[in-house]
């Protein structure tokens, strides 16, 4: 996702919302109704069982807008304050997307496998407005028939050699076209380049070169991700009943509707062609043609479940699949490149490890298993700057009571704090980036199983924890390692003079700085030839 500092700044300052809230003849006509709805919304923000919890930033009497905007600007400092005020306690906080209960670390073992707490329903409600707002209906795929998580787990966990080769081939194609092929040092804005690389590699795996080389499709998928990231926060400022009206005038919501329609226009002929080929093959008594891509994965899973398979399902699946694939992976890759540039000694050690294993065994999962320093350093980057400082998004699908007495009514939304990832009681010198930190932990029997990048732990919530942990982490980690192998072997880079690498906070999200620039050049004699794979 490519969020410029202007986009983030405008959201944090609330300027774009101020335009919507400015007086107009229409606003006077509906003003009384708005006040009534906002007041009703504010009073009903907490359930009866959570109103007794401490409230970090309670809403105003008539509106929660200012509390939401304050969290959008200062969520990180608010949560840091809560860590001191309410240690080991659950508390309420009005976030930019509504009130949430933050559960303490002590409850994570109960939360992790509680099936009445659901990630998909929480994400659909938070990011997709339950599919009721046109343009955000693709999010409904996350809760319909369990097809989305099933496809991810079934087809994107083991990473077959054909998928790995597709990642490598697309990296070989797109990296020199975005970074350049010059052996001279040149300045480069990091965020747009990383976004382009990650997007096209992901699309190559999901839909093949027909779409990864289609600039219109890349534009639509990137645009939809951007529209969601920006407009969802704006729309959440408004009471639920008014969102069905306000979305019509928000530019980003209009863009999201257009992007969904354009995606449908591009995918519909492909789906129709495949269905015709299938019918023709069956009629002729021939084998049905098979395609190794995500359209085929959906079709197979829908048929297995006896679920209607249509263009809308494919469009929704593709837009959300690409969104989740590029959102965190782009941020993770950019931050890791920055961390390497800031730690040149570790940079060279990791590079030598990568080159040695590539020369010994080629680009393979077995080679990756023999790159423990790379794995450790990537996990360290995720520890210091996860994509969110509040994780484990869940929605209570029924009333739940925990061992400490915390009672969640159906519909309550919760998060967990990532504070343990910088806790000195857990990690020595927790604010320092230490490439070998998790490599050393592998030698400790009690920590060895938690020290790998894809491993889950209550002390490291980078990929979540429990039954709703990120199912796509296996693909994301493999993709990142392939891309890093290409970059480490072929290029050298350092931070551009005076560039700002300070992460940017927006609500509960922590982005790698979108304005970061590097000095980069291609190496004259790379030690490994990826075209030989």
N, C-alpha and C positions, 0 to 999 in steps of 0.2 A: 504494500500500500504506500503510495507516494503522497505524504502529507507535508506540504511546505510550511515554513514558519508562519507565513501569512494566514494559512488555513487554521493552524493551531492557535495563533494569536487572536484571530477573530473570534474563535469559539471561547477562548479563555476570557476575553474581555466582554463577551456578550454583545458585541456591536451588531451582529447579524440578527440577533433576537430583538434588539432594541428597535430595529426597523419594523418588525412585525408588531411590536407592542405600542408603536407610536399612535397618537390619537388620530382618528379619522371619523367621518360621518357614520360609517358602518360600525366602528367600535363603540360609539355612543349608543347606538340602537341595541347592540347586543351586550353592553357592559353589565347590566344587571344579571343577565343570564350567566355570563362568565364568572362573576363574583360568586354566585350561588354554586356553580359547578366546582369552582376552585375550592371554596370552603368545604363543600361536601367531600371533595377529593382529599383535602388535608386531614379532616377529621377521621376519615376512613383509612388513612395510610397504615395504621398499625392494627394488628389483630388484638383481641382482648387479652390473649395470653402473653403478648410481647410488650404491651404498654408499660409494664412494670420494669422493663429493662432500662438501663441508663441510655440516654439519648444524646449522641455526640453533637449533632447540629439540628435541633428541632426546627420545623418549618414555622413560618409566621402564622398569625391567626387567620389571615385570609388566603395565603398562598404559600406554596412550597418552592416557588420559582427562585427566590433569592438563595435559599438553602441549597438548591440544586446547582445553581451557578457558582456558589462558593465552593462546593465540593469539586466541581469541574476545574476550578482554578487551583484549589488548595487541598485536594484529596489526600495527597501524600503527607502533608504536615498534619492534617486532621487525624489520620490514622496513627501517625507517630505519637501524637498527643494521647490518643486512646490507649496505646500500649502502656503508657505510664499511669493513666487514670484508672484503667480497668484490667489489670493483669489477671489472666486466668478467668475472665468473665466474658459472657456474651453481652453485646451491647447493640443498640440500634444506631444507624446512621442514614441520613437522607443523602443518597448519592445523586448523581446527575440523571440516573434512570429510575429513581424511586427509592423508597425506604428498603433497606436491607438489614438483616440481622447478621452480625459478624460473630461466628462461633469461635471459641477459644481452641487453642492447640490441643488441649486435653480431651476434646470431643472428636478429634479427627478419626480415631479408630472406630468410633461408632458411626460417624458420618460416611466413612469410605465405602462401605458395602450396604448401606441402607437403601433398599430398592424403592422405598417410598419417597426418597429424595431423588429427583430426576434432573439431569443436566439439560437434555434436549428441550423439555418443556420450559425450563428456565430461560434458555437461550432464545427460543422462539418468542417468548413473551417479552424479553428484554430487547432483542435485536430485530425481531420480525413482527412485533405488535400482533402476535397470534394470527398472522396472515391476513388480518382484516384491512390493512392499509395497502392499496394497490401499489405495486412496485416492490413490496417486501414479502409477497406471497411465496417466493422460493424457499423461505425459511421453514415453511410447513413440512418440507421433505424430511426434516430432522425428527419429526414425531409421527409420520405416517407409515404404518406397517413395519417400522424398524428396518426399512430397506437401506437407508443411508449408513448407519453404523455397521450393519451386516456386510455391506459391500466393502467398506473400508477394511474391516477385519479380515474378510475372506480374500481380497485381492491385493491389499497393500501392506501386508504384514511380513510375508516371507521374502519379498523382493526377488522374483525370478531373474535369471541372467538376461532375458530379453528386455525386461524393464530397466535393469542397470545399464544395458547397452544404449537404450533410448536416451537415458539421462546423459550418458557420456557423449553420445553423438551430437545431441543438441547443445551441450556445453561447448563442444569443439566448434560448433557452427556459430553460436551466438556470442561467445565471450570476445573473440577478436573484433566482432562487428560493433560491440558496445564499448569496450575498453580501448580498442585500437591495437595496432600491431607495431607501433613505433618503439624503437629501442632508446629513444630520447625521453627524458623526464617531461611529463606534462601534468597539468592540474586537472582534476576530475571531480565533479560532484558525485558523491558516493551513492546517495539514496536512489536517484532515478536509474542509475546503471544497474544496481543490485535488483531493483524491482523488475526491470526488463529481463534480466537473466533468469531470475526465479520464475517469473510468469511463463516465459516461453518454454522453459524446461518442464514445468508442471503440465502445461497444455500439451506438449509433445507426448508425455506419458499418457495423459487422459484421452486425447483425441487424435494424436498423430500429427505428421507434418502438414497435412491439409489445413489444420487450424493453428498450429504453432507458428506457421509462416504467414498466416492470414492476419494482417495488421488490424483489420476491422474487428475480428474476434478478440484479439489481445486488448484492443482499446475498450471494447464492451466489458470484458471481464475485469479489467483494472478499474474502469469507471464505476462499475457496480460496487466493487469493494470500497471505493472512495465514497460513493453516495451513501452507502450504509454507514460507514464510519463517521461521517460528518452529520448526516441528516437524522440519524437515530437519536443522537443526543439532543438535537434541537426539538424534535417532535416530543420527546419525553418531558419537556418543560410544560407541555399543555396537559390539562386534565384529559383522561381517557375519552370521554364523550366528544370532546372538541377535536381530537386528532383526525377524525374522519372528515373534518372540514378543512383544518389547517393544512393538511398535506397537499391539498390541491394548489396552494400558492407558494409552497417552499420550492425553490429552484432545484435543490438536490433530489427531492421526491419526484418532481417531474422528470428529472434525468433518470432516476431509477426505473420509473415506468417505461421510459423510452428504451432503456438498456435491456429490460426484460423482453420487450416486444422485438427488439432487434436480434436478440439471441434466439428467440423463437423463429424469426424469419430465416436465420442462417442454419439452424439445426433441422427445421422441418423437412427440407428436401432430402437431407441425408437419411433421416429416419424413414421417410416414405420410400426412398430407393432401396433401403435394406429390407423393408417389409415386402416390397415387390419381389426382390431377389429370393427371399425366403419362400414366398408363396409359389414362385415359378419353379424353384428347386423341388418343393414338395409335390407339385403337380406332375413334374417330369420324373419323379422317383429318384432324384439325385440327393446327395448329402446337402444339408442346409449349410450355406457359407457361414464361416465364423470370423469374427473380427476381434483382435486382441486390444480392445480399448474399453473405456468406461461406459460407452453406450451399450456395448455388448454385456458388460457386467450387470447393468441395471435390467436389461431385457431378461437375462437368465434368472436373476433373483426374483423379478416380478412374476415370471412364469412358474418358478418353483413355489411361490407363495399363492399363486392363483389370483394375483392382483392385476387390475387393468393397467396396461402399459401404453402410454401415449406421449405426445410431444411435450405436454406440460410437465410430466414427470421428469423427462430427460432434461428439459431446460432448467427446471428447479434444481435438479441434482447437479448439473454442470456448474451453474453459477455459485452454488454454495460450496461445492467441492473445490473450485478454484479459489473462492474467497478464503476458506480455511487453510488452503495449501500455500497461498502467497502472503497472507496476513502476518503470521508469526515467523515463517521461514525467512522472509525478506528482512524483518527486523533482526532476527538472530544472526543472519549472515553479516549484515552491516556492522552490528556491534562487535562480532568476533574479529572482523577485519580491523576495526579500530583498536581493539585490545591487543592484537598482534603488533600493530604499528607502535603502540605505546610501550611494548615490551620486546625490544629487538632481540634480546638474548634468547627468550623463549621462542620467538619467531623462528630463529635459525635452528634451534633444537627440534622444533616440530617439523620444519621443512626437511631436515635431514632424516628424521624418522619416516616421513612420507616417501621420500625418494628411495630410501633403502628398501622399503616394503614393496613399492611399485616395481622396482628393478628385480626383486626376488620372486614375486608372485603375481605381478600384474594388478590391474584394478579389479578387485573382487572382494566379496564379503570376508573371505579368509584373510586377505591383506588388511582389511579394516580392523579385524580382531587383533591384529598385531601392531596396531597404532594406538597404544594406550595413552600416550601423552597427548595426542590430538583429541582423543575422546575426553580425557580429563580436562583439558583446557576449554573445550566447548561447554562442558558441564559447569565449569567455573564461571564462564561468561553468563550462562543462564542463571546461575546462583546470584551473581551480583546485580544483574539487570534482567529480571524476568519481564515478559511482555505486560504483566499485570502484577501489582503488589497485593491484590486481593484475588484469590483463586478459588477453585472448587465451587463454581456457580451451581446452585441447586434450587429447585422449587419443590416444596412439600406437596405431594400428591394426596396426602391423607394427614390426619392429626398424628403427631409423633411426640413422644416424651422420652427424654434422654436421662441417663443415670444421675446427672447432677440436678435434675428437676426442671431443666429447660423444656418448655412445652411449645411446640410449633403447631399452629393451626394449618389446615389445608390452605394452600395458596401462598404461604409465607416463603419469601425468597431469602436465601442465605449465601454468604461467602465465608472463606477462611483467610486469615491473615498469613502472609509469607514471612512473618517476622523471624522465624527460626532460621531462615536462610542467611541472616546476618547476626545471629546470636553468638556472642563470644563463648557461651557455655557449650555450644555445638561445634563451632568452627574457630580455630585459632586465627587471630588477626583477621576477623571476618570482613573488614572493609578493604582488604588488599586482594588484588587479582593474583592468584598463585596457580600457574598452569599445571603444576604437578600435585595439587592438593588431593584430587580424587584418585590419582595414580598411587599415592602413598596409602590412601584409605583402603585400596584393594588388598593390601598386605595385612589388614586387620580383619580377623575372622568375623567379628561382629558387624563390620561395615562393608565387607567385600561385595555382598549382593546388592548393595545400594549405591555403589561407587561408579557404575556405568551410566552413560548418558541417558539411555532409555529406561533405566531403573527408576522405580517409584519409591518415595520415602516421605514420611510426615515432616522430615527436616529439610526436604527439597521438593517444593511443589511446582517446579518448572513445567512439568507435563500433567499436573494434577495428581490425584491420588485416589485409589479405589476403583470401583467398577466403572466409573465414568471418566477415568483418566483418558487422555488423548489417544484414540485408537490409531491415529495417523502418524504417531511419533516414529514408528519404524521406517516409514517411507521418508518422512522429513529428515531424519538423521542420516539415512543413506544418501538422499539427494544432497544434503549439505556437505557430506564428506566427499562425494564425487566432485562437486563444484570446488571445494577447497583444495583438493588434489590438483585440479587444473590450475587454479590461481597460484598456489604455492610453488608449483613447478615452473610455470611460465612467466610469472610476473614478480616484481618487487615493488613495494610501496611504502610510503611514510606519510605522516600527517602533513598537510599543507601548512605553511607558516600562519599562525594566528587563527587557525580554524577552531570552531567551537564543537566540542564533542559531548557537552553536557546533555544528558537525556532530557527529553521534554515530557512533562506530565500533563495528562488530560483525563480528568476523572480518575478512575482506577487503573488507567493504562499508562505505561511508561515506554515511550518511543525512543529508539536511537535517533539522535539529532538529525533532522532532515536537511540541515544546512552544512553538514560536515563535508570537507573536501580533502582529498589526498593528492600527493604527488606519486605518479605511477609510471612504470615503463616495462616493456617486455624484455625478458632476459634473452641475451643473444644466443645462448646454447643451452636450452632446457635439457635436463638429464633423463627425460623419459618422453617417449613418443606415444601419445594417446591414440593416434590414428592406427596403430598396430593392433588395437583391441578388436 
